[in-house]
Amino acid sequence: MFYTTRLLSAFTLIAVFCFAQSTTWSLAFGGVDAPTCSNYAPGSVALTSGTMTFTYDASIARLALEVTNTSSTQPGFTTPLVSAIRFNVPTEAVTGMQLVSQTAAAGGPADFGFTFDPDIRVNPNPNATKLNCFGSFNAALTSASPINGTLMNASATNYSGTGHCLGSVTFLFDVTGPGVKWVTAGAFAQSLSSGNGSGAGKVQAAMKTQGMTDGTVSLSEEIGYAGGCAPVAYATGQNWPGGHMDLYMSGGPGCGGCLVVSLTPPPTFVGGVFWDIGYPFFELLDGVTNGITHGGQLFVLPVDIPNMASLVGLNLYFSTVLYNPTTGGIYVSQNFSVTFVAAPL
């Protein structure tokens, strides 16, 4: 881990506590420009597409992940079947995950195996969390069979295997770790892969699909989601006067930016663009990101909380703002709202 420190005013030396809240973030996979590791032969399997929707309830540390197969049902082509799903968690904030249930919208039943690795920056990394050129992920869901019992577009008519889940599958996870009160759905959805491979450290999530040609030869394709600078903001630690907290900023390779705080609820509109932070806001931490979620550099601001009872009840809002110098795009993370609480007796 690499730390970046700054001279902070007394205003910035404050404790944070995430209000109980439910947040949602969606990723859409597919299109001709989508990152892939291996591709279907032309004219054999239809175009792969799908969505992952993350919903996180901080009040009970419960993550819901809905995965939908929206792959093409073009006549004359086999519709791809989703057989594996990969995503990540906020580094050091989430250290444990347990799959509680999995439910298909129709068909099924869903029967995906689950593997979790809390820190993919260090070896060993279970082979089950890797996905070809995209590297390793914290969370891996894999169907028992590459063809039977997978996730299929509910409208498909040309497909292989039996017992498929139709349309979507919703997975529920119980989450543990020192930052479960200070993470959001966006922090899960935007965290990056790590390890070896041309796509490692560049994609937030990925899925593997299976297809058949002439009903005899099994084919596969890995497709990832790589959207913008992937900004993430979250925290860990003790949320009371006299305690200690770490504030985290992460994002994609080559993007510069800062972690900001505001006393005002979002949104702010800058140049007609929605920013999920209130105005005015103040910079706490800056740096140039380099695949920093899992790619080798994680920006962390350690904060010793002043032992001041007057801080209790103060509301705050945090976000990461990143800029891509190549495209000129500005990306703002999902914010987490905060307030001081009294120290435990």
Stockholm file with secondary structure:
# STOCKHOLM 1.0

chainA/1-345         MFYTTRLLSAFTLIAVFCFAQSTTWSLAFGGVDAPTCSNYAPGSVALTSGTMTFTYDASIARLALEVTNTSSTQPGFTTPLVSAIRFNVPTEAVTGMQLVSQTAAAGGPADFGFTFDPDIRVNPNPNATKLNCFGSFNAALTSASPINGTLMNASATNYSGTGHCLGSVTFLFDVTGPGVKWVTAGAFAQSLSSGNGSGAGKVQAAMKTQGMTDGTVSLSEEIGYAGGCAPVAYATGQNWPGGHMDLYMSGGPGCGGCLVVSLTPPPTFVGGVFWDIGYPFFELLDGVTNGITHGGQLFVLPVDIPNMASLVGLNLYFSTVLYNPTTGGIYVSQNFSVTFVAAPL
#=GR chainA/1-345 SS CCCCCCCCCTTTCCCCCBCSCEEEEEEEEESTTSCBSSCCCTTTBCCCEEEEEEEEETTTTEEEEEEEECCCCCTTSBCCEEEEEEECCCTTTCCEEEEEEEEEEEECCCCEEEEECSCTTSSCCCGGGBCGGGCBCSEEEEESSSSTTCEECTTCCSCCCSSCEEEEEEEEEEEESTTTTSCCHHHHHHCCCBSSSTTTTTCSEEEEEEEEETTTEEEEEEEEECCTTCCEEEEEECCSTTCEEEEEEECCTTCEEEEEEESSCSCEEETTEEESSCSSEEEEEEEECSSTTTSSCCEEEEEECCCCGGGTTCEEEEEEEEECTTTCCEEECCCEEEECCCCCC
#=GC SS_cons         CCCCCCCCCTTTCCCCCBCSCEEEEEEEEESTTSCBSSCCCTTTBCCCEEEEEEEEETTTTEEEEEEEECCCCCTTSBCCEEEEEEECCCTTTCCEEEEEEEEEEEECCCCEEEEECSCTTSSCCCGGGBCGGGCBCSEEEEESSSSTTCEECTTCCSCCCSSCEEEEEEEEEEEESTTTTSCCHHHHHHCCCBSSSTTTTTCSEEEEEEEEETTTEEEEEEEEECCTTCCEEEEEECCSTTCEEEEEEECCTTCEEEEEEESSCSCEEETTEEESSCSSEEEEEEEECSSTTTSSCCEEEEEECCCCGGGTTCEEEEEEEEECTTTCCEEECCCEEEECCCCCC
//
